[in-house]
Amino acid sequence: MSRDGQKPKPRRYTLAPLYLAAGLFVCYLVLTRMVPAMQSVTADDSNRSAGGWSAVALELSNWVRGHAEVTITLFVLIAIGGVVVPILFRPARLLVWIAAIAIFLFDVALAGAGYWNMLNTLMREANQVVD
């Protein structure tokens, strides 16, 4: 017998919470390890003069390192919510996917801001040496 007339039952589980949790973990590592390492490469006075997105990344990194327990708790709650909410409310799967993609893009922006700040400072220092 064929089951052509029956619609396949949709799955209740999705991989989006795993991507969300991985993105949050990478975000925590970028803020606590990578941004401070790049900040230490540059001179202390140039870190204060950084503007735009680089200044936001540096301040966010300082806040996360100062409030590690709060940050970890919030990230874990968001990751658990990413698992539980789609099980209870199926259309929320799309929201979890959007959140996972947003976290990934935020990670890329933080890493880019760190590299941009480091390269700008090193280029400024190189130009001062030449003059």
C-alpha positions in Angstrom: 0.0 0.0 0.0 1.2 3.4 -0.8 0.8 6.4 1.4 0.6 9.0 -1.3 -2.4 10.7 0.0 -0.9 11.3 3.5 1.1 14.4 4.3 4.4 13.7 6.0 4.4 14.7 9.7 6.6 17.8 10.3 9.5 17.4 12.7 9.3 19.2 16.0 13.0 19.6 16.4 15.4 21.8 14.4 19.1 22.4 14.3 18.7 26.1 14.9 19.2 25.9 18.7 22.6 24.2 18.1 23.7 27.0 15.7 22.4 29.6 18.2 24.3 28.1 21.1 27.5 27.7 19.0 27.2 31.4 17.9 26.7 32.5 21.5 29.7 30.5 22.5 31.8 32.0 19.7 30.5 35.5 20.7 31.7 35.0 24.3 35.1 33.8 23.1 35.5 36.7 20.7 34.6 39.2 23.4 36.7 37.7 26.1 39.7 36.4 24.2 40.1 37.9 20.7 39.2 41.6 21.2 41.3 42.0 24.4 44.3 40.3 22.6 44.0 42.7 19.7 43.6 45.6 22.2 46.8 44.6 23.9 48.7 44.8 20.6 47.9 48.4 20.1 49.1 51.3 22.3 47.1 52.3 25.3 46.4 55.8 24.1 45.0 54.7 20.8 42.4 52.4 22.4 40.9 55.4 24.0 40.7 57.3 20.7 39.1 54.5 18.8 35.8 55.6 17.4 32.7 54.0 15.9 32.2 50.3 15.9 35.7 49.6 17.3 34.9 51.6 20.4 31.6 49.8 20.9 33.4 46.4 20.5 36.1 47.4 23.1 33.5 48.7 25.6 31.4 45.6 25.1 34.4 43.4 25.6 35.4 45.2 28.8 31.8 44.9 30.1 31.6 41.2 29.3 35.0 40.5 31.0 33.8 42.5 34.0 30.4 40.7 34.2 31.3 37.2 33.1 28.7 35.4 35.3 25.9 37.6 34.1 26.9 37.2 30.4 27.2 33.4 30.7 23.8 33.2 32.4 22.1 35.3 29.8 23.7 33.3 26.9 22.7 30.0 28.5 19.1 31.3 29.0 18.9 32.4 25.4 20.3 29.0 24.2 17.8 27.1 26.4 15.0 29.3 25.1 16.1 28.5 21.6 15.5 24.8 22.4 12.3 25.1 24.4 10.3 27.8 22.5 10.2 26.0 19.1 9.0 22.8 20.8 6.1 24.7 22.4 5.4 27.0 19.5 6.4 25.6 16.2 6.5 28.9 14.2 9.1 30.2 16.6 11.6 28.0 14.7 12.0 30.8 12.2 12.8 33.2 15.0 15.5 30.9 16.3 17.0 30.7 12.9 17.0 34.5 12.5 18.6 34.8 16.0 21.3 32.3 15.1 22.1 34.2 11.8 22.1 37.5 13.7 24.5 36.2 16.3 26.8 34.8 13.5 26.8 38.2 11.8 27.4 40.0 15.1 30.4 37.7 15.7 31.8 38.6 12.3 31.3 42.3 13.0 33.0 42.1 16.4 36.0 40.2 14.8 36.1 42.7 12.0 36.0 45.7 14.4 38.9 44.2 16.4 41.0 43.6 13.3 40.1 47.1 12.0 41.2 48.8 15.2 44.4 46.8 15.4 45.4 47.5 11.8 44.5 51.2 12.0 46.6 51.6 15.1 49.6 49.7 13.7 49.4 51.7 10.4 49.4 54.9 12.4 52.4 53.8 14.4 54.2 52.7 11.2 53.6 56.1 9.7 55.0 57.8 12.8 58.2 55.7 12.6 58.7 56.7 9.0 58.3 60.4 9.6 
